[in-house]
Amino acid sequence: MIKVSVHTALLLYMALFLFFYLLTWLISHLKTRSKKIITPYLTLTTCSFCNAPYLANLEKKVHKCPSCNCFNKKM
Ligand SMILES: [Zn+2]
């Protein structure tokens, strides 16, 4: 049998705990990173009247500002 001191056993226990903790964090991080939050058809634009930022569809020529309800042309 391998003789291990209390300090070595505690150190091994903490190292294994940290390893599996970081492994689960890495897996969950890679899963959430693969999801796209912004679709390629949307772009971040600002309203020319109230300067409020909003997401506008790239395919439409005229956007409606959600905060002041004014219509903005595509730039
Ligand atoms: Zn506006």
N, CA, C, O and the ligand as a Tripos MOL2 file, in Angstrom:
@<TRIPOS>MOLECULE
protein
  301   299    76     0     0
PROTEIN
NO_CHARGES

@<TRIPOS>ATOM
      1 N           0.8310   -1.1940    0.0000 N.3       1 MET1
      2 CA          0.0000    0.0000    0.0000 C.3       1 MET1
      3 C           0.8720    1.2530    0.0000 C.2       1 MET1
      4 O           1.9290    1.2880    0.6300 O.2       1 MET1
      5 N           0.4190    2.2660   -0.7070 N.am      2 ILE2
      6 CA          1.1790    3.5110   -0.7940 C.3       2 ILE2
      7 C           0.8600    4.3590    0.4270 C.2       2 ILE2
      8 O          -0.3020    4.6020    0.7500 O.2       2 ILE2
      9 N           1.9170    4.8040    1.0970 N.am      3 LYS3
     10 CA          1.7060    5.6470    2.2690 C.3       3 LYS3
     11 C           1.6210    7.1070    1.8280 C.2       3 LYS3
     12 O           2.5180    7.6220    1.1620 O.2       3 LYS3
     13 N           0.5340    7.7560    2.2110 N.am      4 VAL4
     14 CA          0.3100    9.1590    1.8440 C.3       4 VAL4
     15 C           0.0420    9.9290    3.1300 C.2       4 VAL4
     16 O          -0.7610    9.5150    3.9660 O.2       4 VAL4
     17 N           0.7240   11.0460    3.2680 N.am      5 SER5
     18 CA          0.5020   11.8440    4.4710 C.3       5 SER5
     19 C          -0.8260   12.5960    4.3550 C.2       5 SER5
     20 O          -1.4270   12.6520    3.2820 O.2       5 SER5
     21 N          -1.2640   13.1600    5.4500 N.am      6 VAL6
     22 CA         -2.5490   13.8590    5.4870 C.3       6 VAL6
     23 C          -2.5060   15.0850    4.5680 C.2       6 VAL6
     24 O          -3.4760   15.3890    3.8720 O.2       6 VAL6
     25 N          -1.3610   15.7850    4.5780 N.am      7 HIS7
     26 CA         -1.2420   16.9770    3.7500 C.3       7 HIS7
     27 C          -1.2770   16.6220    2.2620 C.2       7 HIS7
     28 O          -1.8990   17.3290    1.4690 O.2       7 HIS7
     29 N          -0.6220   15.5520    1.8910 N.am      8 THR8
     30 CA         -0.6160   15.1430    0.4860 C.3       8 THR8
     31 C          -2.0090   14.7010    0.0530 C.2       8 THR8
     32 O          -2.4450   15.0080   -1.0560 O.2       8 THR8
     33 N          -2.7110   13.9740    0.9360 N.am      9 ALA9
     34 CA         -4.0610   13.5330    0.6030 C.3       9 ALA9
     35 C          -4.9960   14.7200    0.4480 C.2       9 ALA9
     36 O          -5.8270   14.7450   -0.4600 O.2       9 ALA9
     37 N          -4.8650   15.7040    1.3290 N.am     10 LEU10
     38 CA         -5.6930   16.9080    1.2300 C.3      10 LEU10
     39 C          -5.3810   17.6890   -0.0390 C.2      10 LEU10
     40 O          -6.2810   18.2080   -0.6990 O.2      10 LEU10
     41 N          -4.1030   17.7670   -0.3700 N.am     11 LEU11
     42 CA         -3.6960   18.4740   -1.5840 C.3      11 LEU11
     43 C          -4.2190   17.7650   -2.8320 C.2      11 LEU11
     44 O          -4.6900   18.4130   -3.7670 O.2      11 LEU11
     45 N          -4.1360   16.4330   -2.8470 N.am     12 LEU12
     46 CA         -4.6730   15.6670   -3.9810 C.3      12 LEU12
     47 C          -6.1780   15.8430   -4.0960 C.2      12 LEU12
     48 O          -6.7090   16.0000   -5.1960 O.2      12 LEU12
     49 N          -6.8690   15.8160   -2.9520 N.am     13 TYR13
     50 CA         -8.3250   15.9900   -2.9550 C.3      13 TYR13
     51 C          -8.7040   17.3520   -3.5160 C.2      13 TYR13
     52 O          -9.6190   17.4500   -4.3340 O.2      13 TYR13
     53 N          -8.0110   18.4070   -3.0880 N.am     14 MET14
     54 CA         -8.3340   19.7530   -3.5750 C.3      14 MET14
     55 C          -7.9710   19.9090   -5.0440 C.2      14 MET14
     56 O          -8.6950   20.5720   -5.7870 O.2      14 MET14
     57 N          -6.8540   19.3040   -5.4830 N.am     15 ALA15
     58 CA         -6.4610   19.4010   -6.8810 C.3      15 ALA15
     59 C          -7.4750   18.6990   -7.7800 C.2      15 ALA15
     60 O          -7.8310   19.2170   -8.8380 O.2      15 ALA15
     61 N          -7.9420   17.5140   -7.3590 N.am     16 LEU16
     62 CA         -8.9510   16.7980   -8.1430 C.3      16 LEU16
     63 C         -10.2650   17.5630   -8.1610 C.2      16 LEU16
     64 O         -10.9310   17.6290   -9.1940 O.2      16 LEU16
     65 N         -10.6470   18.1480   -7.0090 N.am     17 PHE17
     66 CA        -11.8820   18.9280   -6.9540 C.3      17 PHE17
     67 C         -11.7940   20.1210   -7.8890 C.2      17 PHE17
     68 O         -12.7360   20.3920   -8.6340 O.2      17 PHE17
     69 N         -10.6750   20.8410   -7.8640 N.am     18 LEU18
     70 CA        -10.5140   21.9970   -8.7500 C.3      18 LEU18
     71 C         -10.4950   21.5780  -10.2180 C.2      18 LEU18
     72 O         -11.0470   22.2740  -11.0700 O.2      18 LEU18
     73 N          -9.8640   20.4500  -10.5130 N.am     19 PHE19
     74 CA         -9.8000   19.9700  -11.8970 C.3      19 PHE19
     75 C         -11.1960   19.6960  -12.4380 C.2      19 PHE19
     76 O         -11.5350   20.1360  -13.5360 O.2      19 PHE19
     77 N         -12.0180   18.9620  -11.6610 N.am     20 PHE20
     78 CA        -13.3610   18.6420  -12.1510 C.3      20 PHE20
     79 C         -14.2540   19.8820  -12.1680 C.2      20 PHE20
     80 O         -15.1310   20.0030  -13.0240 O.2      20 PHE20
     81 N         -14.0340   20.8020  -11.2260 N.am     21 TYR21
     82 CA        -14.7980   22.0470  -11.2240 C.3      21 TYR21
     83 C         -14.4860   22.8610  -12.4720 C.2      21 TYR21
     84 O         -15.3970   23.3660  -13.1280 O.2      21 TYR21
     85 N         -13.1940   22.9940  -12.8070 N.am     22 LEU22
     86 CA        -12.8120   23.7340  -13.9970 C.3      22 LEU22
     87 C         -13.2610   23.0240  -15.2760 C.2      22 LEU22
     88 O         -13.5950   23.6740  -16.2670 O.2      22 LEU22
     89 N         -13.2660   21.6940  -15.2520 N.am     23 LEU23
     90 CA        -13.7170   20.9350  -16.4250 C.3      23 LEU23
     91 C         -15.1980   21.1720  -16.6960 C.2      23 LEU23
     92 O         -15.5920   21.3810  -17.8440 O.2      23 LEU23
     93 N         -16.0300   21.1430  -15.6380 N.am     24 THR24
     94 CA        -17.4590   21.4010  -15.8360 C.3      24 THR24
     95 C         -17.6990   22.8440  -16.2490 C.2      24 THR24
     96 O         -18.5890   23.1190  -17.0540 O.2      24 THR24
     97 N         -16.9070   23.7770  -15.6990 N.am     25 TRP25
     98 CA        -17.0520   25.1790  -16.1110 C.3      25 TRP25
     99 C         -16.6880   25.3380  -17.5750 C.2      25 TRP25
    100 O         -17.3720   26.0470  -18.3140 O.2      25 TRP25
    101 N         -15.6020   24.6750  -18.0050 N.am     26 LEU26
    102 CA        -15.1580   24.7900  -19.3920 C.3      26 LEU26
    103 C         -16.2050   24.2190  -20.3520 C.2      26 LEU26
    104 O         -16.4680   24.8000  -21.4050 O.2      26 LEU26
    105 N         -16.7960   23.0860  -19.9870 N.am     27 ILE27
    106 CA        -17.8150   22.4720  -20.8470 C.3      27 ILE27
    107 C         -19.0370   23.3880  -20.9530 C.2      27 ILE27
    108 O         -19.5700   23.5920  -22.0430 O.2      27 ILE27
    109 N         -19.4770   23.9380  -19.8170 N.am     28 SER28
    110 CA        -20.6480   24.8220  -19.8660 C.3      28 SER28
    111 C         -20.3240   26.1120  -20.6010 C.2      28 SER28
    112 O         -21.1890   26.6580  -21.2860 O.2      28 SER28
    113 N         -19.1020   26.6130  -20.4780 N.am     29 HIS29
    114 CA        -18.7030   27.8280  -21.1850 C.3      29 HIS29
    115 C         -18.6870   27.5930  -22.6940 C.2      29 HIS29
    116 O         -19.1450   28.4430  -23.4570 O.2      29 HIS29
    117 N         -18.1660   26.4540  -23.1260 N.am     30 LEU30
    118 CA        -18.1210   26.1640  -24.5580 C.3      30 LEU30
    119 C         -19.5150   25.9460  -25.1180 C.2      30 LEU30
    120 O         -19.7720   26.2720  -26.2770 O.2      30 LEU30
    121 N         -20.4310   25.3920  -24.3020 N.am     31 LYS31
    122 CA        -21.8070   25.2060  -24.7670 C.3      31 LYS31
    123 C         -22.5000   26.5340  -24.9650 C.2      31 LYS31
    124 O         -23.1980   26.7210  -25.9620 O.2      31 LYS31
    125 N         -22.3240   27.4700  -24.0300 N.am     32 THR32
    126 CA        -23.0020   28.7590  -24.1610 C.3      32 THR32
    127 C         -22.3400   29.6350  -25.2100 C.2      32 THR32
    128 O         -22.9960   30.4940  -25.8000 O.2      32 THR32
    129 N         -21.0340   29.4290  -25.4540 N.am     33 ARG33
    130 CA        -20.3410   30.2700  -26.4240 C.3      33 ARG33
    131 C         -20.7650   29.9420  -27.8390 C.2      33 ARG33
    132 O         -20.7120   30.8070  -28.7140 O.2      33 ARG33
    133 N         -21.1880   28.7000  -28.0850 N.am     34 SER34
    134 CA        -21.5430   28.3100  -29.4390 C.3      34 SER34
    135 C         -22.8820   28.9010  -29.8730 C.2      34 SER34
    136 O         -23.1670   28.9770  -31.0680 O.2      34 SER34
    137 N         -23.7090   29.3230  -28.9050 N.am     35 LYS35
    138 CA        -24.9920   29.9210  -29.2530 C.3      35 LYS35
    139 C         -24.7790   31.3380  -29.7540 C.2      35 LYS35
    140 O         -24.0370   32.1140  -29.1510 O.2      35 LYS35
    141 N         -25.4300   31.6720  -30.8550 N.am     36 LYS36
    142 CA        -25.3180   33.0200  -31.3870 C.3      36 LYS36
    143 C         -26.4280   33.8710  -30.8210 C.2      36 LYS36
    144 O         -27.6040   33.5280  -30.9360 O.2      36 LYS36
    145 N         -26.0620   34.9720  -30.2150 N.am     37 ILE37
    146 CA        -27.0530   35.8550  -29.6110 C.3      37 ILE37
    147 C         -27.6490   36.7570  -30.6910 C.2      37 ILE37
    148 O         -28.8640   36.9490  -30.7390 O.2      37 ILE37
    149 N         -26.8080   37.3030  -31.5460 N.am     38 ILE38
    150 CA        -27.2700   38.2070  -32.5950 C.3      38 ILE38
    151 C         -27.2610   37.4420  -33.9180 C.2      38 ILE38
    152 O         -26.2440   36.8560  -34.2910 O.2      38 ILE38
    153 N         -28.3720   37.4470  -34.6150 N.am     39 THR39
    154 CA        -28.4450   36.7740  -35.9010 C.3      39 THR39
    155 C         -27.7070   37.6120  -36.9430 C.2      39 THR39
    156 O         -27.5490   38.8170  -36.7420 O.2      39 THR39
    157 N         -27.2550   37.0310  -38.0350 N.am     40 PRO40
    158 CA        -26.5220   37.8120  -39.0320 C.3      40 PRO40
    159 C         -27.3920   38.8100  -39.7760 C.2      40 PRO40
    160 O         -26.8680   39.6640  -40.4900 O.2      40 PRO40
    161 N         -28.7080   38.7240  -39.6280 N.am     41 TYR41
    162 CA        -29.5800   39.6560  -40.3260 C.3      41 TYR41
    163 C         -29.8580   40.9140  -39.5220 C.2      41 TYR41
    164 O         -30.4940   41.8430  -40.0190 O.2      41 TYR41
    165 N         -29.3790   40.9480  -38.2690 N.am     42 LEU42
    166 CA        -29.6170   42.1120  -37.4280 C.3      42 LEU42
    167 C         -28.3290   42.8920  -37.2430 C.2      42 LEU42
    168 O         -27.2490   42.3040  -37.1850 O.2      42 LEU42
    169 N         -28.4310   44.1890  -37.1520 N.am     43 THR43
    170 CA        -27.2680   45.0300  -36.8910 C.3      43 THR43
    171 C         -27.6310   46.0750  -35.8500 C.2      43 THR43
    172 O         -28.7860   46.4820  -35.7290 O.2      43 THR43
    173 N         -26.6270   46.4990  -35.1060 N.am     44 LEU44
    174 CA        -26.8510   47.5040  -34.0770 C.3      44 LEU44
    175 C         -26.7500   48.8830  -34.7000 C.2      44 LEU44
    176 O         -25.6950   49.2630  -35.2060 O.2      44 LEU44
    177 N         -27.8330   49.6270  -34.6660 N.am     45 THR45
    178 CA        -27.8540   50.9770  -35.2230 C.3      45 THR45
    179 C         -28.3630   51.9390  -34.1660 C.2      45 THR45
    180 O         -28.9140   51.5320  -33.1430 O.2      45 THR45
    181 N         -28.1700   53.2160  -34.4320 N.am     46 THR46
    182 CA        -28.6920   54.2390  -33.5210 C.3      46 THR46
    183 C         -29.7200   55.0740  -34.2680 C.2      46 THR46
    184 O         -29.6050   55.2980  -35.4730 O.2      46 THR46
    185 N         -30.7040   55.5190  -33.5480 N.am     47 CYS47
    186 CA        -31.7540   56.3440  -34.1270 C.3      47 CYS47
    187 C         -31.1800   57.7200  -34.4620 C.2      47 CYS47
    188 O         -30.4270   58.2900  -33.6720 O.2      47 CYS47
    189 N         -31.5350   58.2520  -35.6350 N.am     48 SER48
    190 CA        -31.0090   59.5640  -36.0260 C.3      48 SER48
    191 C         -31.7490   60.7030  -35.3250 C.2      48 SER48
    192 O         -31.2980   61.8470  -35.3800 O.2      48 SER48
    193 N         -32.8620   60.4190  -34.6740 N.am     49 PHE49
    194 CA        -33.6330   61.4580  -33.9880 C.3      49 PHE49
    195 C         -33.3360   61.5020  -32.4930 C.2      49 PHE49
    196 O         -33.1140   62.5770  -31.9360 O.2      49 PHE49
    197 N         -33.3310   60.3320  -31.8350 N.am     50 CYS50
    198 CA        -33.1460   60.3220  -30.3790 C.3      50 CYS50
    199 C         -31.8410   59.6400  -29.9600 C.2      50 CYS50
    200 O         -31.5590   59.5590  -28.7640 O.2      50 CYS50
    201 N         -31.0430   59.1520  -30.9020 N.am     51 ASN51
    202 CA        -29.7550   58.4910  -30.6440 C.3      51 ASN51
    203 C         -29.8790   57.2600  -29.7520 C.2      51 ASN51
    204 O         -28.9190   56.8980  -29.0710 O.2      51 ASN51
    205 N         -31.0240   56.6190  -29.7420 N.am     52 ALA52
    206 CA        -31.1900   55.4000  -28.9630 C.3      52 ALA52
    207 C         -30.6810   54.2110  -29.7810 C.2      52 ALA52
    208 O         -31.0390   54.0770  -30.9510 O.2      52 ALA52
    209 N         -29.8500   53.3420  -29.1840 N.am     53 PRO53
    210 CA        -29.3810   52.1700  -29.9200 C.3      53 PRO53
    211 C         -30.4530   51.0840  -29.9690 C.2      53 PRO53
    212 O         -31.1660   50.8630  -28.9900 O.2      53 PRO53
    213 N         -30.5610   50.4180  -31.1000 N.am     54 TYR54
    214 CA        -31.5130   49.3110  -31.2430 C.3      54 TYR54
    215 C         -31.0330   48.3890  -32.3510 C.2      54 TYR54
    216 O         -30.1860   48.7590  -33.1630 O.2      54 TYR54
    217 N         -31.5910   47.1780  -32.3710 N.am     55 LEU55
    218 CA        -31.2330   46.1890  -33.3830 C.3      55 LEU55
    219 C         -32.1670   46.3580  -34.5780 C.2      55 LEU55
    220 O         -33.3880   46.3440  -34.4240 O.2      55 LEU55
    221 N         -31.5870   46.5190  -35.7750 N.am     56 ALA56
    222 CA        -32.3830   46.7190  -36.9790 C.3      56 ALA56
    223 C         -32.1360   45.5700  -37.9490 C.2      56 ALA56
    224 O         -31.0390   45.0150  -38.0170 O.2      56 ALA56
    225 N         -33.1680   45.2310  -38.6870 N.am     57 ASN57
    226 CA        -33.0570   44.1820  -39.6930 C.3      57 ASN57
    227 C         -32.3230   44.7350  -40.9190 C.2      57 ASN57
    228 O         -32.6380   45.8260  -41.3930 O.2      57 ASN57
    229 N         -31.3350   43.9720  -41.4350 N.am     58 LEU58
    230 CA        -30.5380   44.4490  -42.5630 C.3      58 LEU58
    231 C         -31.3070   44.4010  -43.8680 C.2      58 LEU58
    232 O         -30.9770   45.1240  -44.8080 O.2      58 LEU58
    233 N         -32.3420   43.5480  -43.9410 N.am     59 GLU59
    234 CA        -33.0630   43.3920  -45.1970 C.3      59 GLU59
    235 C         -34.0780   44.5080  -45.4350 C.2      59 GLU59
    236 O         -34.4680   44.7570  -46.5760 O.2      59 GLU59
    237 N         -34.5060   45.1780  -44.3690 N.am     60 LYS60
    238 CA        -35.4850   46.2570  -44.5160 C.3      60 LYS60
    239 C         -34.7730   47.5710  -44.7910 C.2      60 LYS60
    240 O         -33.6760   47.8100  -44.2860 O.2      60 LYS60
    241 N         -35.4080   48.4320  -45.6020 N.am     61 LYS61
    242 CA        -34.8110   49.7210  -45.9560 C.3      61 LYS61
    243 C         -35.1450   50.7980  -44.9340 C.2      61 LYS61
    244 O         -34.4040   51.7690  -44.7820 O.2      61 LYS61
    245 N         -36.2540   50.6250  -44.2390 N.am     62 VAL62
    246 CA        -36.6920   51.6140  -43.2520 C.3      62 VAL62
    247 C         -36.8680   50.8920  -41.9190 C.2      62 VAL62
    248 O         -37.5200   49.8510  -41.8470 O.2      62 VAL62
    249 N         -36.2820   51.4540  -40.8690 N.am     63 HIS63
    250 CA        -36.4000   50.8780  -39.5290 C.3      63 HIS63
    251 C         -37.2450   51.7890  -38.6550 C.2      63 HIS63
    252 O         -37.2500   53.0090  -38.8160 O.2      63 HIS63
    253 N         -37.9500   51.1730  -37.7370 N.am     64 LYS64
    254 CA        -38.7430   51.9470  -36.7810 C.3      64 LYS64
    255 C         -38.0320   51.9120  -35.4310 C.2      64 LYS64
    256 O         -37.7400   50.8390  -34.9020 O.2      64 LYS64
    257 N         -37.7600   53.0780  -34.8860 N.am     65 CYS65
    258 CA        -37.0840   53.1590  -33.5880 C.3      65 CYS65
    259 C         -38.0490   52.6920  -32.4970 C.2      65 CYS65
    260 O         -39.1810   53.1740  -32.4460 O.2      65 CYS65
    261 N         -37.6330   51.7650  -31.6190 N.am     66 PRO66
    262 CA        -38.5520   51.2830  -30.5850 C.3      66 PRO66
    263 C         -38.7870   52.2820  -29.4620 C.2      66 PRO66
    264 O         -39.7670   52.1530  -28.7280 O.2      66 PRO66
    265 N         -37.9140   53.2750  -29.3060 N.am     67 SER67
    266 CA        -38.1050   54.1940  -28.1770 C.3      67 SER67
    267 C         -38.9210   55.4270  -28.5670 C.2      67 SER67
    268 O         -39.7510   55.8800  -27.7790 O.2      67 SER67
    269 N         -38.7020   55.9870  -29.7820 N.am     68 CYS68
    270 CA        -39.4540   57.1940  -30.1430 C.3      68 CYS68
    271 C         -40.4180   56.9540  -31.3080 C.2      68 CYS68
    272 O         -41.1350   57.8700  -31.7120 O.2      68 CYS68
    273 N         -40.4430   55.7210  -31.8580 N.am     69 ASN69
    274 CA        -41.3550   55.3190  -32.9350 C.3      69 ASN69
    275 C         -41.1630   56.1300  -34.2210 C.2      69 ASN69
    276 O         -42.0880   56.2110  -35.0290 O.2      69 ASN69
    277 N         -39.9850   56.7320  -34.4290 N.am     70 CYS70
    278 CA        -39.6890   57.4320  -35.6690 C.3      70 CYS70
    279 C         -39.0900   56.4440  -36.6690 C.2      70 CYS70
    280 O         -38.4940   55.4390  -36.2840 O.2      70 CYS70
    281 N         -39.2560   56.7410  -37.9490 N.am     71 PHE71
    282 CA        -38.7240   55.8730  -38.9880 C.3      71 PHE71
    283 C         -37.3500   56.3760  -39.4220 C.2      71 PHE71
    284 O         -37.1720   57.5730  -39.6480 O.2      71 PHE71
    285 N         -36.3790   55.4690  -39.5390 N.am     72 ASN72
    286 CA        -35.0100   55.7950  -39.9400 C.3      72 ASN72
    287 C         -34.6880   55.0780  -41.2260 C.2      72 ASN72
    288 O         -35.1020   53.9360  -41.4280 O.2      72 ASN72
    289 N         -33.9480   55.7440  -42.1050 N.am     73 LYS73
    290 CA        -33.5070   55.1240  -43.3530 C.3      73 LYS73
    291 C         -32.3260   54.2140  -43.0860 C.2      73 LYS73
    292 O         -31.6100   54.3700  -42.0970 O.2      73 LYS73
    293 N         -32.1340   53.2530  -43.9940 N.am     74 LYS74
    294 CA        -30.9850   52.3630  -43.9090 C.3      74 LYS74
    295 C         -29.7440   53.1570  -44.3260 C.2      74 LYS74
    296 O         -29.7620   53.8650  -45.3330 O.2      74 LYS74
    297 N         -28.6650   53.0330  -43.5440 N.am     75 MET75
    298 CA        -27.4530   53.7960  -43.8530 C.3      75 MET75
    299 C         -26.5410   53.0440  -44.7740 C.2      75 MET75
    300 O         -25.4760   53.5450  -45.1340 O.2      75 MET75
    301 ZN        -35.5320   57.1270  -31.8460 Zn       76 ZN76
@<TRIPOS>BOND
     1     1     2 1
     2     2     3 1
     3     3     4 2
     4     3     5 am
     5     5     6 1
     6     6     7 1
     7     7     8 2
     8     7     9 am
     9     9    10 1
    10    10    11 1
    11    11    12 2
    12    11    13 am
    13    13    14 1
    14    14    15 1
    15    15    16 2
    16    15    17 am
    17    17    18 1
    18    18    19 1
    19    19    20 2
    20    19    21 am
    21    21    22 1
    22    22    23 1
    23    23    24 2
    24    23    25 am
    25    25    26 1
    26    26    27 1
    27    27    28 2
    28    27    29 am
    29    29    30 1
    30    30    31 1
    31    31    32 2
    32    31    33 am
    33    33    34 1
    34    34    35 1
    35    35    36 2
    36    35    37 am
    37    37    38 1
    38    38    39 1
    39    39    40 2
    40    39    41 am
    41    41    42 1
    42    42    43 1
    43    43    44 2
    44    43    45 am
    45    45    46 1
    46    46    47 1
    47    47    48 2
    48    47    49 am
    49    49    50 1
    50    50    51 1
    51    51    52 2
    52    51    53 am
    53    53    54 1
    54    54    55 1
    55    55    56 2
    56    55    57 am
    57    57    58 1
    58    58    59 1
    59    59    60 2
    60    59    61 am
    61    61    62 1
    62    62    63 1
    63    63    64 2
    64    63    65 am
    65    65    66 1
    66    66    67 1
    67    67    68 2
    68    67    69 am
    69    69    70 1
    70    70    71 1
    71    71    72 2
    72    71    73 am
    73    73    74 1
    74    74    75 1
    75    75    76 2
    76    75    77 am
    77    77    78 1
    78    78    79 1
    79    79    80 2
    80    79    81 am
    81    81    82 1
    82    82    83 1
    83    83    84 2
    84    83    85 am
    85    85    86 1
    86    86    87 1
    87    87    88 2
    88    87    89 am
    89    89    90 1
    90    90    91 1
    91    91    92 2
    92    91    93 am
    93    93    94 1
    94    94    95 1
    95    95    96 2
    96    95    97 am
    97    97    98 1
    98    98    99 1
    99    99   100 2
   100    99   101 am
   101   101   102 1
   102   102   103 1
   103   103   104 2
   104   103   105 am
   105   105   106 1
   106   106   107 1
   107   107   108 2
   108   107   109 am
   109   109   110 1
   110   110   111 1
   111   111   112 2
   112   111   113 am
   113   113   114 1
   114   114   115 1
   115   115   116 2
   116   115   117 am
   117   117   118 1
   118   118   119 1
   119   119   120 2
   120   119   121 am
   121   121   122 1
   122   122   123 1
   123   123   124 2
   124   123   125 am
   125   125   126 1
   126   126   127 1
   127   127   128 2
   128   127   129 am
   129   129   130 1
   130   130   131 1
   131   131   132 2
   132   131   133 am
   133   133   134 1
   134   134   135 1
   135   135   136 2
   136   135   137 am
   137   137   138 1
   138   138   139 1
   139   139   140 2
   140   139   141 am
   141   141   142 1
   142   142   143 1
   143   143   144 2
   144   143   145 am
   145   145   146 1
   146   146   147 1
   147   147   148 2
   148   147   149 am
   149   149   150 1
   150   150   151 1
   151   151   152 2
   152   151   153 am
   153   153   154 1
   154   154   155 1
   155   155   156 2
   156   155   157 am
   157   157   158 1
   158   158   159 1
   159   159   160 2
   160   159   161 am
   161   161   162 1
   162   162   163 1
   163   163   164 2
   164   163   165 am
   165   165   166 1
   166   166   167 1
   167   167   168 2
   168   167   169 am
   169   169   170 1
   170   170   171 1
   171   171   172 2
   172   171   173 am
   173   173   174 1
   174   174   175 1
   175   175   176 2
   176   175   177 am
   177   177   178 1
   178   178   179 1
   179   179   180 2
   180   179   181 am
   181   181   182 1
   182   182   183 1
   183   183   184 2
   184   183   185 am
   185   185   186 1
   186   186   187 1
   187   187   188 2
   188   187   189 am
   189   189   190 1
   190   190   191 1
   191   191   192 2
   192   191   193 am
   193   193   194 1
   194   194   195 1
   195   195   196 2
   196   195   197 am
   197   197   198 1
   198   198   199 1
   199   199   200 2
   200   199   201 am
   201   201   202 1
   202   202   203 1
   203   203   204 2
   204   203   205 am
   205   205   206 1
   206   206   207 1
   207   207   208 2
   208   207   209 am
   209   209   210 1
   210   210   211 1
   211   211   212 2
   212   211   213 am
   213   213   214 1
   214   214   215 1
   215   215   216 2
   216   215   217 am
   217   217   218 1
   218   218   219 1
   219   219   220 2
   220   219   221 am
   221   221   222 1
   222   222   223 1
   223   223   224 2
   224   223   225 am
   225   225   226 1
   226   226   227 1
   227   227   228 2
   228   227   229 am
   229   229   230 1
   230   230   231 1
   231   231   232 2
   232   231   233 am
   233   233   234 1
   234   234   235 1
   235   235   236 2
   236   235   237 am
   237   237   238 1
   238   238   239 1
   239   239   240 2
   240   239   241 am
   241   241   242 1
   242   242   243 1
   243   243   244 2
   244   243   245 am
   245   245   246 1
   246   246   247 1
   247   247   248 2
   248   247   249 am
   249   249   250 1
   250   250   251 1
   251   251   252 2
   252   251   253 am
   253   253   254 1
   254   254   255 1
   255   255   256 2
   256   255   257 am
   257   257   258 1
   258   258   259 1
   259   259   260 2
   260   259   261 am
   261   261   262 1
   262   262   263 1
   263   263   264 2
   264   263   265 am
   265   265   266 1
   266   266   267 1
   267   267   268 2
   268   267   269 am
   269   269   270 1
   270   270   271 1
   271   271   272 2
   272   271   273 am
   273   273   274 1
   274   274   275 1
   275   275   276 2
   276   275   277 am
   277   277   278 1
   278   278   279 1
   279   279   280 2
   280   279   281 am
   281   281   282 1
   282   282   283 1
   283   283   284 2
   284   283   285 am
   285   285   286 1
   286   286   287 1
   287   287   288 2
   288   287   289 am
   289   289   290 1
   290   290   291 1
   291   291   292 2
   292   291   293 am
   293   293   294 1
   294   294   295 1
   295   295   296 2
   296   295   297 am
   297   297   298 1
   298   298   299 1
   299   299   300 2
@<TRIPOS>SUBSTRUCTURE
     1 MET1         2 RESIDUE 1 A MET
     2 ILE2         6 RESIDUE 1 A ILE
     3 LYS3        10 RESIDUE 1 A LYS
     4 VAL4        14 RESIDUE 1 A VAL
     5 SER5        18 RESIDUE 1 A SER
     6 VAL6        22 RESIDUE 1 A VAL
     7 HIS7        26 RESIDUE 1 A HIS
     8 THR8        30 RESIDUE 1 A THR
     9 ALA9        34 RESIDUE 1 A ALA
    10 LEU10       38 RESIDUE 1 A LEU
    11 LEU11       42 RESIDUE 1 A LEU
    12 LEU12       46 RESIDUE 1 A LEU
    13 TYR13       50 RESIDUE 1 A TYR
    14 MET14       54 RESIDUE 1 A MET
    15 ALA15       58 RESIDUE 1 A ALA
    16 LEU16       62 RESIDUE 1 A LEU
    17 PHE17       66 RESIDUE 1 A PHE
    18 LEU18       70 RESIDUE 1 A LEU
    19 PHE19       74 RESIDUE 1 A PHE
    20 PHE20       78 RESIDUE 1 A PHE
    21 TYR21       82 RESIDUE 1 A TYR
    22 LEU22       86 RESIDUE 1 A LEU
    23 LEU23       90 RESIDUE 1 A LEU
    24 THR24       94 RESIDUE 1 A THR
    25 TRP25       98 RESIDUE 1 A TRP
    26 LEU26      102 RESIDUE 1 A LEU
    27 ILE27      106 RESIDUE 1 A ILE
    28 SER28      110 RESIDUE 1 A SER
    29 HIS29      114 RESIDUE 1 A HIS
    30 LEU30      118 RESIDUE 1 A LEU
    31 LYS31      122 RESIDUE 1 A LYS
    32 THR32      126 RESIDUE 1 A THR
    33 ARG33      130 RESIDUE 1 A ARG
    34 SER34      134 RESIDUE 1 A SER
    35 LYS35      138 RESIDUE 1 A LYS
    36 LYS36      142 RESIDUE 1 A LYS
    37 ILE37      146 RESIDUE 1 A ILE
    38 ILE38      150 RESIDUE 1 A ILE
    39 THR39      154 RESIDUE 1 A THR
    40 PRO40      158 RESIDUE 1 A PRO
    41 TYR41      162 RESIDUE 1 A TYR
    42 LEU42      166 RESIDUE 1 A LEU
    43 THR43      170 RESIDUE 1 A THR
    44 LEU44      174 RESIDUE 1 A LEU
    45 THR45      178 RESIDUE 1 A THR
    46 THR46      182 RESIDUE 1 A THR
    47 CYS47      186 RESIDUE 1 A CYS
    48 SER48      190 RESIDUE 1 A SER
    49 PHE49      194 RESIDUE 1 A PHE
    50 CYS50      198 RESIDUE 1 A CYS
    51 ASN51      202 RESIDUE 1 A ASN
    52 ALA52      206 RESIDUE 1 A ALA
    53 PRO53      210 RESIDUE 1 A PRO
    54 TYR54      214 RESIDUE 1 A TYR
    55 LEU55      218 RESIDUE 1 A LEU
    56 ALA56      222 RESIDUE 1 A ALA
    57 ASN57      226 RESIDUE 1 A ASN
    58 LEU58      230 RESIDUE 1 A LEU
    59 GLU59      234 RESIDUE 1 A GLU
    60 LYS60      238 RESIDUE 1 A LYS
    61 LYS61      242 RESIDUE 1 A LYS
    62 VAL62      246 RESIDUE 1 A VAL
    63 HIS63      250 RESIDUE 1 A HIS
    64 LYS64      254 RESIDUE 1 A LYS
    65 CYS65      258 RESIDUE 1 A CYS
    66 PRO66      262 RESIDUE 1 A PRO
    67 SER67      266 RESIDUE 1 A SER
    68 CYS68      270 RESIDUE 1 A CYS
    69 ASN69      274 RESIDUE 1 A ASN
    70 CYS70      278 RESIDUE 1 A CYS
    71 PHE71      282 RESIDUE 1 A PHE
    72 ASN72      286 RESIDUE 1 A ASN
    73 LYS73      290 RESIDUE 1 A LYS
    74 LYS74      294 RESIDUE 1 A LYS
    75 MET75      298 RESIDUE 1 A MET
    76 ZN76       301 GROUP 0 **** ****
